[in-house]
Amino acid sequence: MQAFGTQLAFSLDASAMAVAFVVGGICLGTLSGLVPGLHVNNLALLLVAAAPAIPGPPGLVGAAMLAAGVVHSFLDVVPALALGVPDAAMAATALPAHRLVIAGRGREAVRLSAMGSGLAVCFAVPLAVPVTMVMTTAYPVVKAHLSLVLGGVTAFLLLTEGSLRAGVGGAAGFAGSAALGYATLDIVPTAPLDAGSMLTPLFAGLFGAPILLEAISGAGVPRQDDAVVASTPKTVVITAFAGAFAGAIVGYLPGVSGAIAAVVALALVPGSTEARGFVVATSGVNTANTIFALFALAALGTPRTGVMVALEDTGAPVNLPLLLASALLAGIAGFALVLLVGDRYLRVVGSIDYTKLSVAILLLLGTLSWLFAGLLGVVVLVVATLVGLVPAQFGARRVHLMGVLLGPLLLGV
């Protein structure tokens, strides 16, 4: 059998070796997903740096890298839920997932995220083939009018804010982050790690540090109630499907993040725009993105995620059957690991002095910024943090801060 130029064949010994590599990737993705502030693109850079030292066929090394990325997309919700939880008085401006934690529904949020990611994998695999066929035809047109498409996405995000004040705050956050991205993204930093990148200080500053600063005087993670999911199965399935389909946007359009795609997806699903729906949709988008990006790489030769760039840079062959099997196995493992680790993570964080924990995580973000981008990275972290504080002051969504990627693309950079 042949698909996208890939020949399908089976071998028991080869399969056993492939499983071993995938399990190794699962372990790596588990560790990276639980580290606060470690973006999946930074994981990809580390994988590229480490790949030459890994003994084994490039195809299996690529399978391990993909498995690590998939599991990371499942587990990175755990520190996101447990850290940066503001005081209950700030619940109205908190992230949707944090609103659930404040209400004592963190365990439910863990399960909603696991279901969103797990269902997205199930939906994305059959959707990827027809979507790829359509995009193979449509991509030249989309590419020729990319600025118009991304401008439409930006306008949609601003127009769907709840008030004029929030719209102004969103526009200010977008403009500030876009300027920051324009000024720094092309810099190749001198840093302790060879896998240097400005993405770490940018994302840590825009999305990580502001949340921690806002929550530093909060009470931390309150006692969590039972894990019963309040959303109906039908709502979860429909929202996860919308998230999986929106993952195609992320997989084929540069600069469009999972959070942006989730906002678009939820606008199309009546009754699912509350915190629970956002958790399901965002998790679904982030995981489905990996599947669609894999097909985009195979069909169009365009890597759309850090992991796909890593696959290309290491010379790993795009063997779709092997990589899809790796993604499915990693998806099963990721689903189980979220349930296994999530409750324990919330419980442990809830037992720690939250002010000290927040300061420690801020120091960790500073350390990661220095490791990946040197002293310049620390400066960028500080500036990005100031920009990242803007949207919440106006009651706007933080998703506008993705201007850090959208802005330079709109300008054709």
C-alpha positions in Angstrom: 0.0 0.0 0.0 1.3 3.5 -0.9 0.1 6.9 0.3 1.7 10.3 -0.2 4.7 8.5 -1.7 5.1 6.2 1.3 5.3 2.4 1.0 3.6 0.5 3.8 5.4 -2.7 5.0 5.5 -4.7 8.2 8.3 -6.4 10.1 8.1 -7.9 13.6 11.7 -6.9 14.6 11.3 -3.5 13.1 8.0 -3.0 14.9 9.5 -3.9 18.2 12.4 -1.4 17.7 9.9 1.3 16.6 7.8 0.8 19.8 11.0 1.1 21.9 11.8 4.4 20.2 8.3 5.7 20.6 8.3 4.7 24.3 11.5 6.7 24.7 9.8 9.7 23.0 6.8 9.3 25.3 9.0 9.5 28.4 10.8 12.6 27.0 7.4 14.3 26.2 6.2 13.5 29.7 9.1 15.2 31.3 9.0 18.2 29.0 5.2 18.6 29.3 5.4 18.9 33.0 8.1 21.6 33.0 6.4 25.0 33.4 7.4 27.4 30.6 9.0 24.9 28.3 7.2 25.5 25.0 6.9 22.5 22.6 9.0 24.4 20.0 11.9 24.6 22.5 11.5 20.8 23.0 11.8 20.5 19.3 15.1 22.5 19.3 16.5 20.3 22.0 15.5 17.3 20.0 17.3 18.6 16.9 20.4 19.2 19.0 20.3 15.7 20.6 19.3 13.7 17.5 22.8 13.2 16.0 23.9 11.5 19.3 21.0 9.0 19.3 22.0 5.7 17.8 19.3 4.3 15.5 17.7 4.8 12.0 16.6 8.4 11.3 13.1 7.2 10.7 12.8 5.8 14.3 14.4 8.9 15.7 11.8 10.9 13.9 9.0 8.7 15.3 10.4 9.3 18.9 10.5 13.0 18.3 6.9 13.0 17.1 5.8 10.9 20.0 7.5 13.4 22.4 5.6 16.3 20.8 2.2 14.5 21.0 2.6 13.6 24.7 3.9 17.1 25.4 0.6 18.5 23.9 -1.4 16.3 26.3 0.5 17.0 29.4 1.4 20.7 29.2 -2.1 21.5 30.4 -1.2 20.1 33.8 1.2 22.8 34.9 -1.0 25.3 33.1 -3.9 24.3 35.3 -1.9 24.2 38.6 0.3 27.3 38.3 -0.7 30.9 38.0 -4.1 30.5 39.7 -5.2 34.0 40.7 -7.3 35.0 43.7 -11.0 34.2 43.5 -11.7 37.9 43.2 -9.9 37.9 39.9 -11.9 35.0 38.5 -13.6 37.1 35.9 -10.3 38.0 34.2 -8.6 34.6 34.7 -7.9 32.1 32.1 -10.8 29.7 31.4 -9.0 26.7 32.9 -8.0 28.7 36.0 -11.7 29.7 36.5 -12.4 26.0 36.8 -9.6 25.5 39.3 -10.8 28.4 41.4 -14.2 26.9 41.5 -12.7 23.6 42.7 -13.2 21.9 39.4 -9.6 21.3 38.5 -9.9 17.5 38.4 -12.8 17.9 36.0 -10.7 20.2 33.9 -7.9 17.6 33.7 -10.4 15.1 32.3 -12.0 17.6 29.9 -8.5 18.3 28.5 -7.7 14.6 28.2 -11.0 13.9 26.4 -10.4 16.9 24.1 -7.0 15.8 23.1 -7.9 12.1 22.9 -11.0 12.7 20.7 -9.0 15.1 18.6 -6.5 12.4 17.7 -9.4 10.1 16.7 -11.0 12.8 14.6 -7.9 14.2 13.1 -6.6 11.0 11.5 -9.6 10.4 9.2 -10.0 14.2 8.6 -6.4 14.7 7.7 -6.6 12.9 4.3 -9.6 14.9 2.8 -8.4 18.1 4.4 -4.9 17.6 2.9 -6.3 16.9 -0.5 -8.3 20.2 -0.3 -5.4 22.2 1.0 -3.0 20.8 -1.6 -5.2 22.5 -4.2 -6.1 25.6 -2.1 -2.7 26.3 -0.5 -1.2 28.2 -3.4 -4.2 30.6 -3.3 -3.9 30.8 0.5 -0.2 31.5 0.4 -0.7 34.2 -2.2 -3.2 36.0 0.0 -1.7 35.0 3.4 -1.6 38.6 4.7 -5.3 39.0 3.9 -6.2 35.7 5.6 -4.2 36.5 8.7 -5.6 40.0 8.8 -9.1 38.5 8.7 -8.2 36.3 11.7 -6.9 39.2 13.6 -10.0 41.3 12.9 -12.2 38.4 14.0 -10.4 38.1 17.3 -10.7 41.8 18.1 -14.4 42.1 16.9 -15.4 39.2 19.1 -14.3 40.9 22.3 -17.1 41.7 24.7 -16.6 45.4 24.9 -14.9 48.4 23.3 -12.5 48.6 26.2 -11.5 45.0 25.8 -11.2 45.5 22.0 -8.8 48.4 22.7 -6.8 46.4 25.1 -6.6 43.5 22.7 -5.4 45.8 19.9 -2.8 47.2 22.2 -1.6 43.7 23.2 -1.5 42.7 19.6 0.5 45.8 18.5 3.0 45.5 21.4 3.6 41.8 20.9 3.8 42.2 17.1 6.5 44.9 17.5 8.4 42.6 19.9 8.2 39.7 17.5 9.3 41.9 14.6 12.3 43.1 16.6 13.5 39.8 18.0 12.3 36.7 16.2 15.1 36.7 13.6 17.8 37.1 16.2 20.1 34.1 16.6 21.1 34.5 20.2 24.4 33.6 21.9 23.3 31.2 24.6 24.5 28.4 26.8 22.4 25.9 24.8 23.2 25.3 21.1 19.5 25.0 20.5 19.1 28.7 21.1 15.9 30.5 20.3 14.1 33.7 21.1 10.8 31.8 21.5 11.4 30.9 25.1 11.7 34.4 26.5 9.0 35.6 24.2 6.4 33.0 25.1 7.4 32.9 28.8 7.2 36.6 29.0 3.9 37.1 27.1 2.0 34.1 28.5 3.8 32.8 31.5 5.2 35.5 33.8 2.2 37.8 33.7 -0.1 35.1 34.9 2.3 34.3 37.7 2.7 37.9 38.7 -1.1 38.4 38.8 -1.5 35.3 41.0 1.5 35.8 43.2 -0.6 37.1 46.1 -3.4 34.6 45.6 -4.4 31.8 47.8 -3.1 29.2 45.3 -4.9 26.0 44.3 -8.0 25.5 46.6 -9.3 22.2 47.6 -10.6 20.4 44.5 -13.9 18.6 44.3 -14.8 15.3 42.6 -13.8 14.6 39.0 -17.3 14.3 37.6 -17.6 16.0 34.2 -20.5 18.4 34.1 -20.7 18.7 30.3 -22.8 16.2 28.4 -21.0 13.6 26.3 -22.6 15.1 23.2 -21.2 18.6 24.0 -17.7 17.2 24.6 -17.7 15.2 21.4 -19.0 18.1 19.3 -16.6 20.6 20.9 -13.6 18.2 20.5 -14.6 17.7 16.8 -14.7 21.5 16.3 -11.3 21.7 18.0 -9.9 18.9 15.8 -11.2 20.6 12.6 -9.8 23.9 13.8 -6.5 22.2 14.3 -6.3 22.1 10.5 -6.1 25.9 10.6 -3.0 25.7 12.8 -1.5 22.9 10.8 -1.7 24.7 7.5 -1.6 28.4 8.4 1.6 29.9 9.9 1.3 32.1 12.9 -2.2 30.8 14.0 -2.0 29.3 17.5 -4.1 26.7 19.2 -5.8 29.4 21.3 -6.7 31.4 18.2 -8.1 28.3 16.5 -10.1 27.4 19.6 -11.7 30.9 19.7 -12.8 30.4 16.1 -14.0 26.8 16.8 -16.1 27.8 19.8 -17.7 30.6 17.8 -19.1 27.8 15.6 -20.4 25.6 18.5 -23.4 27.1 20.2 -23.4 26.7 24.0 -19.8 25.7 24.3 -18.1 29.0 24.8 -17.8 28.7 28.6 -14.6 27.6 30.4 -15.3 23.9 29.9 -15.7 24.3 26.2 -12.5 26.3 25.9 -10.5 23.6 27.7 -11.8 20.9 25.4 -11.4 22.9 22.3 -7.9 24.2 23.1 -6.6 20.8 24.0 -8.2 19.3 20.9 -6.6 22.0 18.7 -3.1 21.6 20.1 -3.1 17.8 19.7 -4.9 17.7 16.3 -2.4 20.3 15.1 0.4 17.7 15.2 -1.5 15.3 13.0 -2.5 17.9 10.4 1.0 19.4 10.5 2.4 16.0 9.7 0.2 15.7 6.6 1.1 19.2 5.6 4.8 18.3 5.7 4.2 15.1 3.7 2.0 16.7 1.1 3.2 20.2 0.8 6.7 20.0 2.2 5.9 22.8 4.6 6.7 22.2 8.3 4.2 24.2 10.4 5.3 23.2 13.9 8.5 23.1 15.8 8.4 19.3 15.9 7.9 19.1 12.1 10.8 21.5 11.6 12.9 19.2 13.8 11.9 16.2 11.7 13.0 18.0 8.6 16.2 19.3 10.1 17.3 15.9 11.2 16.7 14.4 7.8 14.1 11.9 9.2 12.0 10.4 6.3 8.3 11.3 6.4 7.1 7.7 6.7 3.4 8.4 7.2 2.3 4.9 8.4 5.1 4.8 11.0 4.6 8.3 12.1 0.8 8.0 12.4 1.2 4.8 14.4 3.6 6.6 16.6 1.2 9.5 17.1 -1.7 7.2 17.9 0.4 5.2 20.5 1.6 8.5 22.0 -2.0 9.7 22.1 -3.1 6.7 24.1 -0.2 7.1 26.5 -0.8 10.9 26.8 -4.5 10.3 27.7 -3.6 7.9 30.4 -0.7 10.1 31.7 -2.9 13.2 32.0 -5.3 11.3 34.2 -2.5 9.7 36.2 -0.5 12.8 36.8 -3.1 15.6 36.8 -4.8 15.1 40.1 -1.5 14.5 41.9 0.0 17.6 40.4 -2.9 19.7 41.6 -2.7 18.2 45.0 1.0 18.7 45.4 0.9 22.3 44.2 -2.0 23.0 46.6 0.1 21.9 49.5 2.9 24.3 48.8 3.3 28.0 49.8 1.9 29.6 46.6 3.9 32.9 46.8 7.2 31.0 47.1 6.2 28.6 44.4 5.3 31.5 42.0 8.6 33.2 42.7 10.4 29.9 42.1 8.6 29.4 38.7 9.4 33.0 37.7 13.1 32.3 38.4 12.8 29.1 36.4 11.4 31.1 33.4 14.3 33.5 33.8 16.8 30.6 33.8 15.2 29.0 30.8 15.3 32.3 29.0 19.0 32.6 29.7 19.7 29.0 28.7 18.0 29.4 25.3 18.7 33.0 24.5 21.5 34.3 26.8 21.4 37.7 28.6 19.4 39.1 25.7 16.8 36.5 26.4 16.4 37.8 30.0 16.0 41.3 28.8 13.4 40.2 26.2 11.6 38.2 29.0 11.2 41.4 31.1 9.9 43.4 28.1 7.6 40.7 27.0 6.2 40.4 30.5 5.3 44.1 30.5 3.5 43.6 27.2 1.8 40.5 28.4 0.2 42.4 31.3 -1.7 44.7 29.0 -4.7 42.6 27.8 -5.8 41.5 31.3 -5.8 45.2 32.5 -8.5 45.9 29.8 -10.4 42.6 30.3 -9.3 41.3 27.0 -8.3 37.8 26.0 -4.6 37.0 26.1 -4.9 35.3 22.7 -4.2 38.7 21.1 -0.6 38.4 22.3 -0.1 35.9 19.4 0.6 39.0 17.5 4.2 38.1 18.2 3.9 35.7 15.3 1.0 37.1 13.4 2.3 40.6 13.2 5.6 39.8 11.4 3.8 37.5 9.0 1.3 40.3 8.2 4.2 42.5 7.4 5.7 39.8 5.1 8.7 39.2 7.4 
